């Protein structure tokens, strides 16, 4: 036996938060009798940089446990994973699906879900090799089908290949994209816009979709409802006064009649009517049991096109809206919180027997000029989201914020803005689909 075989192997553990340390604590009894050094994410980067610089030093095993929520931490984690893949024989990453969606993993990394840490001894007993000189050949073997990818990592590679993000970016319509266009072309039409996290642009899209539909079809009346009773911004984005009459609507919703509803509507243009949020903050349950459906039914009497801006918070009455609209547009950015919240939302729908067939996931704030590695950047996000994207909206930059602060739709403020063009393209496609349908009839 050589000198190396007589030495105890070394295992380096890297964790990023209290939650990760707790997971690591469950792993410790499962680790073999190796020399162990525990590092925090901040300490690990400098240590790995030194190891990577010294080509003669190869670390035996690196175990990384991650539960990051901040994008700044995620960038640091990806830098550490890249270095760990270069300077370790075996790299094991323990993280959940939401975290995995934003990780850039070396192909030879072994991924374990925290719920499956009982498999850790088997992984350590016979892991795939990750020697520096083998990295290129292992990638080639995977592409050619030769060799064997570790069973825990093979499903991930399989899902990436099935998602084929390059095909989607080539504008080949997916099933959900077709559903989005077909639904928007129908009349009557009711859409709920649900942001998957604060700041993703849900209200901006709701306001501008309503405006563009009204502008394209002057004969169609559009009604925009702001159901965010605490932080609604529709009135701000359209420079509409919030009146005390709106509070009366919520306080007397059980006896509200159609005439009373019409009196609370504000006309933004000839065919765009708006029900703003209350002038003062109300409890989340202000709509009460059946209140949301009551307002939607009255809006449907008023206009053939209903756009609802939903609050980020999902309340008891959110399910009533999901069941009573033709489509729910879920707005996401390429962020871990959106992936996590999408999973939470689908779990809630399943628990309450609410069909998810009417839900369309769209990606907002997409770079106007896609980087060459955009498909590779998108693959982990799509895996984490576990749903097809129906549409992508271009990033509008500072002009979007300026338009919202000035209370002006993008079409009036900056007609050439990339986000405005994306919204207009979607609405014109729906208009074209509707005309084609009418001609067929």
C-alpha angles and dihedrals in degrees: 000000000000126000092260092055091052093055123086113252117247125231122193118201120201123189132172109200147010090270090053092048090054090053089047090053088059089051097052097078088052095054120098123241095284129143101265132201119184118209136180119228091256093054095042097064096062092042093052092046089057091046092048091050091053102065091188092063115081117176115222105220132357117194113194120191114189136183102156124164101174120079090221089060090046092057090051091047091053091050090052093048091052091052093042090054090054100046105034134076092215128021119192121184122194114194143125126259093260091056093042090059092071100037125106101211129192107244092242094054118117114226123206127181112227088241090061101049088122085079091062096096091054091048092050092046095059112008124164115262120257103186113157094242092050098054097087094044092048091055091049091049091053092051094048095043093244122130124016129283114214110268093237093055099039095078090055093052089045092054092048091053092048093049091054096186091190089066092054093047088054087070096249102157114244124210090261092049090055090048090051093052095042093049094048089052094057126093128242093039132181123182131180115203110209120186112212091212139002115281098021092119102256096140092044090054094045092051096045096042089052091048095048093047090051092048094048095048109037090174092058120079114220122202118198115198122195107206096172095108093181109037104012114160104178091102090050094049091051097036092240123156116244110226133200089241090077090063089054088056092059096039093051101028094131092062098032112128130199094262092052089049092052091051090059093052118103118210109224093176138350092286105015115088124181135201102199125204118265118285090238131041115271131190115276090245093055091116090057127187110338094353095113093050090048092056092045092051091052092047090052089056089053102044139014092222120058123183116185122196105209126204117248088239112082108222137183092273096048090087091056089058094046089054095047103049130076094231142007115212109205110202119209140171122209091268135122093238091060091051091049093047092048089058091048091050094050090049089052091049091051093049091052096041093242112154114238095201091100093054118104121187117212130184117227130197096029113173112263090224109041115219117238091252095049094117089053091048091049097048097076091045092052091047091052093044090050091201138091118259112237098194144352127220121206121241111261098195126204092336090072093055090046092052092049092049091049092048095240131129114241091247089065100035102042113355092183095055112129093233091050090051091051091051092046091050091054093047093046090050089054090048091051091048091052093051091049089052092050091050090052090054 
